[in-house]
Amino acid sequence: MKNILLAVVGLSPQVVTETLYALHQQGRRVDAIHLITTREGKEAVLASILSPRDGYYRRYLAEYGIDPATIAFGFENVHTVMDDLGNEIGDIESEEENEWLLRRCLELTFRFTADPDTAVFFSIAGGRKTMSACLMLAAELYGRPQDRVYHVLVSPEFESSRDFFYPPQESVAVELWDRNNQSYRKETRYVRVNLVPIPFVSIRNQLAGDLLREPKDPATLMMNLVREEPVRLTIDLPAGKVIYRGRELDMMPARLALYTFFALRKKECQRLAGPSEHEPSRTFPRPEREKIGKNTSDIVSCRGCAECYLDFQGISDRQREITELYRKAAADRELTEMSDSGILGLTAENFNSYKGKIRKNLERGFGAQDAARLAIV
């Protein structure tokens, strides 16, 4: 079985050689190393552990008598986090950047766990805490019985040293810094590098087969596990929440007001069934249905029809309803304090912007599959 080390790395690439050393000390073979990092992290990796002249990775292998040909690890194994346009990002500082990071973790985890003849060693010791959390989540979603999650604990005084990458066979003095920022030297024979296995619960075996054909976002995978009948969409305006299949999504007041407007439009819209299968049904909003006075047995619920959709002029004509919904969603603000250029004065341009942001919110909260059912189209 091929063992793959998949690690998240920030600006301290020492964690890679420290993890490799710890695995080898426990007699665990590593056949390939893959790193997930940012553009700045990649530069740090290439300048230190993968430097072609004096990289610490090659130094470690040479010092411990390990044939470099036995481990697949090169520039092509350093996977950077990219935005939707394929640009490498420099750091993980925003919610959107964290989503790109999670997408990268899921893609690589899905890829490496697809082969039953591999075991993946997930290292969550490097990078920002959010990087560790994302890789841990990927392991929980796609991990198998043979996979492992590890953290590496290094003696605190050596952990922050830029000159320490692994315990050499012959002890050397390394420059360290105390809490008062005073330098001192300490022999590496005093360092401790411990590999700590982290228990995790995988849901892989509970996922439907079609969800294992390609990587999916976490919300889609989690929603697959929810079995609730009937499925209802609930909007809590005062709390600023959209609730669907047992999951809650926080949404900003302006977006929530607009989404609620369309949700109510669908709820109130029912179709008047045609007299035969050859005559199409007609759609009537509630006031018009009351005027028609048809038997309720002739009324069928709107399920995915397009007749009740509004063009932008129709939306603009009902601006007052949207404003009232916004007032309820943003209860802590007076309408006089609010700009009339946003949700209080919708234009075609900012309507499309709101619609796109609402869809992204729904995808993040409920997954792409359910978001397609719930989004404004």
Backbone torsions as a table, in degrees:
resi	resn	phi	psi	omega
1	MET	NA	137.5	-178.9
2	LYS	-87.4	129.4	179.7
3	ASN	-100.8	124.9	-178.7
4	ILE	-114.4	126.1	173.3
5	LEU	-92.3	116.4	177.8
6	LEU	-114.6	114.7	-172.3
7	ALA	-128.9	146.1	169.7
8	VAL	-92.8	140.4	-174.4
9	VAL	-137.0	138.1	175.2
10	GLY	-107.1	-129.6	-178.1
11	LEU	-93.5	6.9	177.1
12	SER	-122.0	80.2	-175.6
13	PRO	-68.1	-4.6	177.1
14	GLN	-54.3	-27.4	-176.4
15	VAL	-60.5	-25.0	-179.3
16	VAL	-69.3	-51.5	180.0
17	THR	-70.2	-31.9	176.7
18	GLU	-64.3	-43.2	179.1
19	THR	-66.5	-43.6	179.2
20	LEU	-60.7	-44.2	177.3
21	TYR	-59.2	-46.5	-177.6
22	ALA	-64.4	-39.2	177.3
23	LEU	-64.1	-44.5	179.8
24	HIS	-64.5	-35.8	179.5
25	GLN	-65.0	-25.9	177.3
26	GLN	-93.3	8.4	177.7
27	GLY	76.3	20.3	-179.8
28	ARG	-96.5	119.9	179.4
29	ARG	-74.7	143.2	175.2
30	VAL	-122.4	123.3	-177.4
31	ASP	-100.4	-20.8	179.3
32	ALA	-155.4	148.3	178.0
33	ILE	-124.7	130.5	175.4
34	HIS	-129.9	135.7	-177.0
35	LEU	-117.1	143.2	173.2
36	ILE	-113.8	122.9	-175.1
37	THR	-155.7	-179.9	176.8
38	THR	-96.9	178.4	177.7
39	ARG	-59.6	-44.9	179.2
40	GLU	-67.0	-36.7	177.1
41	GLY	-65.5	-39.1	178.2
42	LYS	-62.2	-42.1	178.9
43	GLU	-61.4	-39.0	178.5
44	ALA	-66.7	-39.8	178.7
45	VAL	-63.8	-47.7	-177.4
46	LEU	-68.2	-27.2	-178.6
47	ALA	-83.9	-17.8	-174.6
48	SER	-119.5	-73.3	-173.5
49	ILE	-77.8	-26.3	-180.0
50	LEU	-109.8	16.9	176.2
51	SER	-60.1	129.0	-176.4
52	PRO	-65.0	-20.9	-177.6
53	ARG	-92.3	-52.2	-174.3
54	ASP	-137.8	37.9	-179.1
55	GLY	-63.8	140.4	-176.6
56	TYR	-69.7	-22.8	176.4
57	TYR	-64.4	-49.4	178.9
58	ARG	-65.6	-36.3	177.7
59	ARG	-60.9	-44.6	-179.2
60	TYR	-61.8	-47.6	-179.5
61	LEU	-59.9	-44.6	-179.0
62	ALA	-64.0	-43.1	-176.4
63	GLU	-66.8	-33.4	-178.0
64	TYR	-101.8	11.4	173.9
65	GLY	65.6	38.2	-179.8
66	ILE	-103.9	127.6	-179.5
67	ASP	-69.4	120.4	179.7
68	PRO	-57.6	-26.7	-178.1
69	ALA	-69.4	-14.6	-178.1
70	THR	-84.4	-9.9	179.9
71	ILE	-126.9	122.7	176.9
72	ALA	-83.2	106.9	-179.8
73	PHE	-156.6	110.9	179.0
74	GLY	-148.8	-169.9	-178.1
75	PHE	-56.2	-36.9	-176.9
76	GLU	-69.9	-10.9	179.8
77	ASN	-93.5	3.5	177.3
78	VAL	-99.2	108.2	-173.0
79	HIS	-102.5	115.3	-178.8
80	THR	-89.4	152.2	175.3
81	VAL	-77.2	132.6	-176.6
82	MET	-124.8	153.8	176.6
83	ASP	-83.1	-173.6	-176.1
84	ASP	-67.6	-16.7	179.6
85	LEU	-98.3	2.7	179.0
86	GLY	86.1	13.7	178.2
87	ASN	-89.4	135.3	176.9
88	GLU	-67.8	136.9	178.9
89	ILE	-97.7	147.0	-174.5
90	GLY	-79.3	-30.8	-176.9
91	ASP	-158.0	169.2	177.0
92	ILE	-105.6	98.0	-174.5
93	GLU	-125.1	-12.7	-176.5
94	SER	-129.9	168.7	178.5
95	GLU	-62.2	-40.2	-179.7
96	GLU	-65.4	-42.1	178.3
97	GLU	-64.5	-34.7	176.9
98	ASN	-66.7	-34.8	176.9
99	GLU	-65.7	-38.7	177.2
100	TRP	-65.9	-39.0	176.4
101	LEU	-61.3	-47.8	-179.4
102	LEU	-61.7	-39.6	178.1
103	ARG	-60.1	-41.9	179.0
104	ARG	-64.6	-43.6	179.3
105	CYS	-61.5	-42.3	-179.0
106	LEU	-68.2	-40.9	-179.8
107	GLU	-59.8	-49.1	-176.7
108	LEU	-71.5	-39.0	178.0
109	THR	-63.8	-43.8	177.1
110	PHE	-59.1	-44.7	-177.8
111	ARG	-62.4	-46.6	-174.3
112	PHE	-79.0	-24.6	179.4
113	THR	-89.2	-4.4	179.3
114	ALA	-71.7	-24.7	-179.4
115	ASP	-90.3	116.0	-178.7
116	PRO	-66.8	-15.2	-179.0
117	ASP	-93.4	19.2	176.2
118	THR	-120.9	155.4	168.3
119	ALA	-125.7	132.6	-177.8
120	VAL	-105.1	127.8	173.2
121	PHE	-100.8	106.7	179.6
122	PHE	-85.6	122.1	176.2
123	SER	-105.6	117.3	-178.0
124	ILE	-106.6	21.1	-174.2
125	ALA	-81.6	-21.7	-172.4
126	GLY	-103.0	169.1	174.1
127	GLY	73.9	-175.0	177.0
128	ARG	-64.6	160.8	179.7
129	LYS	-59.9	-34.0	-179.7
130	THR	-66.4	-28.9	177.3
131	MET	-67.9	-43.4	177.7
132	SER	-62.0	-42.1	-178.7
133	ALA	-63.8	-40.6	-178.7
134	CYS	-67.5	-41.7	179.4
135	LEU	-69.0	-36.3	176.9
136	MET	-62.9	-42.0	178.4
137	LEU	-62.5	-41.9	178.7
138	ALA	-60.5	-40.2	178.1
139	ALA	-64.7	-39.3	-179.7
140	GLU	-68.3	-30.3	-179.2
141	LEU	-81.4	-40.0	-172.4
142	TYR	-117.5	-5.8	-176.1
143	GLY	-61.8	152.6	179.7
144	ARG	-120.3	173.4	-178.0
145	PRO	-57.5	-31.9	-177.3
146	GLN	-83.6	-7.9	-178.4
147	ASP	-85.2	155.7	-178.2
148	ARG	-137.1	148.5	173.0
149	VAL	-112.8	131.3	-177.5
150	TYR	-128.9	148.5	166.5
151	HIS	-120.7	151.0	179.6
152	VAL	-116.5	125.7	178.1
153	LEU	-107.5	122.4	179.8
154	VAL	-114.5	143.8	177.7
155	SER	-46.5	128.9	-170.9
156	PRO	-51.0	-41.3	-176.6
157	GLU	-67.2	-28.5	179.1
158	PHE	-88.6	-23.9	-175.2
159	GLU	-58.9	-36.2	-176.8
160	SER	-94.1	5.1	-178.3
161	SER	-83.1	130.6	177.3
162	ARG	-78.2	-9.6	-178.3
163	ASP	-99.9	-3.6	-178.9
164	PHE	-107.1	122.5	-179.5
165	PHE	-120.1	-26.0	177.2
166	TYR	-171.9	158.6	177.2
167	PRO	-73.9	114.3	178.9
168	PRO	-69.9	159.4	-179.7
169	GLN	-64.4	-36.8	175.4
170	GLU	-104.5	122.8	-176.6
171	SER	-59.1	138.4	176.6
172	VAL	-132.1	158.3	177.9
173	ALA	-85.9	130.4	-179.4
174	VAL	-117.4	138.2	178.3
175	GLU	-74.9	127.1	179.5
176	LEU	-124.5	172.4	-178.3
177	TRP	-131.9	134.4	179.8
178	ASP	-87.8	-175.4	-176.3
179	ARG	-67.3	-20.6	178.2
180	ASN	-93.6	13.4	179.2
181	ASN	63.6	29.3	176.0
182	GLN	-99.7	134.0	-177.7
183	SER	-82.0	149.1	173.1
184	TYR	-154.5	168.1	-177.5
185	ARG	-117.1	144.2	-179.5
186	LYS	-144.2	141.4	-179.2
187	GLU	-71.3	141.9	-178.8
188	THR	-70.8	-11.8	177.9
189	ARG	-65.8	-14.0	-179.9
190	TYR	-90.7	-6.5	-176.2
191	VAL	-77.6	148.9	174.7
192	ARG	-125.1	126.2	177.0
193	VAL	-119.5	109.6	-174.8
194	ASN	-113.7	131.6	176.3
195	LEU	-92.8	118.7	-175.5
196	VAL	-111.3	114.9	176.1
197	PRO	-72.5	135.4	179.9
198	ILE	-108.6	117.8	178.1
199	PRO	-63.7	144.7	175.0
200	PHE	-148.2	153.0	179.5
201	VAL	-108.0	120.5	-179.1
202	SER	-94.7	141.8	176.8
203	ILE	-104.3	7.6	-174.1
204	ARG	-51.7	-46.0	-176.1
205	ASN	-68.6	-12.3	179.7
206	GLN	-95.2	-3.8	-177.7
207	LEU	-84.3	142.1	176.3
208	ALA	-64.6	151.6	-174.9
209	GLY	-55.7	-38.4	-177.6
210	ASP	-68.4	-18.1	178.8
211	LEU	-81.4	-6.2	179.7
212	LEU	-108.5	14.2	177.1
213	ARG	-87.8	-26.0	177.9
214	GLU	-155.6	157.5	-178.6
215	PRO	-64.4	138.2	177.9
216	LYS	-120.0	160.8	177.0
217	ASP	-74.1	155.3	-175.4
218	PRO	-57.5	-39.0	-177.6
219	ALA	-62.6	-40.8	177.9
220	THR	-62.1	-43.1	-179.7
221	LEU	-64.9	-43.2	-178.4
222	MET	-69.3	-38.6	-179.8
223	MET	-64.5	-27.3	177.6
224	ASN	-63.5	-25.4	-177.9
225	LEU	-84.7	-16.0	-176.9
226	VAL	-82.3	126.4	179.3
227	ARG	-123.3	87.9	-178.2
228	GLU	-121.7	136.0	175.3
229	GLU	-131.7	134.4	-9.4
230	PRO	-78.5	160.0	177.7
231	VAL	-82.7	122.9	-178.2
232	ARG	-127.6	145.0	172.2
233	LEU	-100.0	123.1	-180.0
234	THR	-120.1	133.2	176.6
235	ILE	-117.6	121.6	178.4
236	ASP	-106.8	94.6	-175.8
237	LEU	-60.5	-51.4	-178.4
238	PRO	-59.8	-35.3	-178.9
239	ALA	-85.8	-10.8	179.1
240	GLY	69.8	38.1	-174.1
241	LYS	-127.8	147.2	167.5
242	VAL	-113.2	128.6	-175.4
243	ILE	-120.2	127.9	-178.2
244	TYR	-149.1	126.3	177.9
245	ARG	50.1	45.6	174.1
246	GLY	81.8	0.5	179.8
247	ARG	-113.4	147.1	-179.3
248	GLU	-113.6	140.6	178.5
249	LEU	-126.8	124.1	174.3
250	ASP	-80.0	136.6	-179.5
251	MET	-137.1	141.1	-179.5
252	MET	-63.6	148.4	-173.0
253	PRO	-53.0	-44.2	-177.0
254	ALA	-63.6	-44.4	179.8
255	ARG	-67.5	-40.2	-178.5
256	LEU	-64.9	-39.3	179.4
257	ALA	-62.6	-44.8	-179.6
258	LEU	-67.0	-41.3	179.5
259	TYR	-64.8	-39.4	178.6
260	THR	-63.6	-39.0	178.4
261	PHE	-56.4	-47.0	-178.7
262	PHE	-73.0	-34.2	177.1
263	ALA	-63.3	-42.2	177.4
264	LEU	-65.9	-36.4	177.9
265	ARG	-59.0	-44.2	179.5
266	LYS	-68.6	-41.1	-178.1
267	LYS	-63.0	-40.6	-175.8
268	GLU	-82.3	-15.7	-176.0
269	CYS	-87.7	122.9	174.3
270	GLN	-130.8	159.6	-175.6
271	ARG	-104.8	143.1	173.7
272	LEU	-91.8	113.5	-174.0
273	ALA	-64.5	142.1	175.6
274	GLY	-73.4	160.5	-177.1
275	PRO	-68.3	-18.7	178.9
276	SER	-147.3	169.8	-179.4
277	GLU	-67.6	-16.5	-178.6
278	HIS	-87.7	-15.8	179.2
279	GLU	-102.5	119.6	-177.2
280	PRO	-64.5	151.8	176.7
281	SER	-74.1	157.4	177.9
282	ARG	-116.9	150.3	-177.2
283	THR	-104.8	134.7	179.8
284	PHE	-133.5	123.7	170.5
285	PRO	-59.6	163.5	-172.6
286	ARG	-53.8	-47.8	-178.2
287	PRO	-59.3	-37.9	-178.3
288	GLU	-71.0	-33.8	178.0
289	ARG	-62.7	-38.2	-179.1
290	GLU	-65.3	-36.1	179.3
291	LYS	-69.8	-36.4	-177.5
292	ILE	-66.1	-40.1	176.1
293	GLY	70.6	27.2	178.2
294	LYS	-72.0	156.7	174.9
295	ASN	-61.3	139.2	-177.0
296	THR	-62.0	-20.2	178.5
297	SER	-69.3	-18.2	178.0
298	ASP	-84.6	-8.5	-177.5
299	ILE	-94.6	128.4	176.6
300	VAL	-118.8	147.4	-178.3
301	SER	-67.4	147.2	176.5
302	CYS	-75.0	120.7	178.8
303	ARG	-132.3	87.0	176.2
304	GLY	80.9	12.1	178.3
305	CYS	-74.8	162.6	-179.2
306	ALA	-110.1	-4.4	-175.0
307	GLU	-65.9	-26.2	-176.4
308	CYS	-91.5	5.6	179.5
309	TYR	-70.6	148.4	178.5
310	LEU	-108.0	140.8	168.8
311	ASP	-80.2	177.5	-174.2
312	PHE	-63.7	-34.3	179.0
313	GLN	-63.1	-39.6	177.9
314	GLY	-64.7	-36.3	177.1
315	ILE	-67.6	-44.6	-179.0
316	SER	-61.8	-36.2	179.6
317	ASP	-65.7	-19.6	-178.5
318	ARG	-111.1	28.4	179.6
319	GLN	-56.1	-35.8	-177.9
320	ARG	-61.0	-38.4	178.9
321	GLU	-65.3	-41.6	179.7
322	ILE	-65.1	-41.0	178.4
323	THR	-60.9	-42.1	179.8
324	GLU	-64.9	-39.4	177.4
325	LEU	-65.6	-38.4	178.1
326	TYR	-65.5	-37.8	178.2
327	ARG	-59.9	-39.2	179.5
328	LYS	-71.8	-35.6	-178.4
329	ALA	-75.7	-33.3	-179.1
330	ALA	-108.8	58.1	-172.1
331	ALA	-62.9	-22.1	-176.3
332	ASP	-88.1	4.8	179.9
333	ARG	-126.0	143.1	175.8
334	GLU	-83.4	142.2	-179.9
335	LEU	-59.7	-30.5	-179.3
336	THR	-67.0	-20.6	179.5
337	GLU	-85.3	-10.7	-171.4
338	MET	-94.7	149.0	178.8
339	SER	-70.6	142.5	177.2
340	ASP	-92.9	12.0	-179.4
341	SER	-101.4	-3.2	-179.2
342	GLY	-107.3	-121.1	-177.5
343	ILE	-66.1	-22.4	-179.6
344	LEU	-82.7	-9.7	178.4
345	GLY	-146.2	68.8	-173.3
346	LEU	-62.7	136.0	169.4
347	THR	-116.8	166.6	179.6
348	ALA	-59.2	-36.3	-177.3
349	GLU	-68.8	-51.5	-177.7
350	ASN	-75.0	-20.6	173.0
351	PHE	-63.4	-45.9	178.7
352	ASN	-64.0	-35.2	177.2
353	SER	-65.1	-46.2	177.5
354	TYR	-59.7	-43.3	-177.2
355	LYS	-61.8	-42.4	178.4
356	GLY	-65.2	-40.3	179.8
357	LYS	-68.4	-36.8	177.4
358	ILE	-63.2	-42.6	179.5
359	ARG	-62.5	-41.7	178.0
360	LYS	-62.4	-40.8	176.5
361	ASN	-59.1	-45.3	-178.4
362	LEU	-65.7	-38.5	178.4
363	GLU	-64.9	-40.8	-179.8
364	ARG	-67.1	-37.9	-175.8
365	GLY	-83.7	-35.8	-171.9
366	PHE	-123.9	-2.6	180.0
367	GLY	91.9	156.3	-175.4
368	ALA	-62.6	-37.3	-176.8
369	GLN	-64.1	-49.5	179.7
370	ASP	-75.4	-30.3	177.9
371	ALA	-61.6	-33.7	178.5
372	ALA	-63.1	-30.2	178.3
373	ARG	-80.4	-29.9	-171.3
374	LEU	-97.9	-16.2	-171.7
375	ALA	-72.6	158.8	172.1
376	ILE	-78.7	125.8	-178.4
377	VAL	-116.6	NA	NA
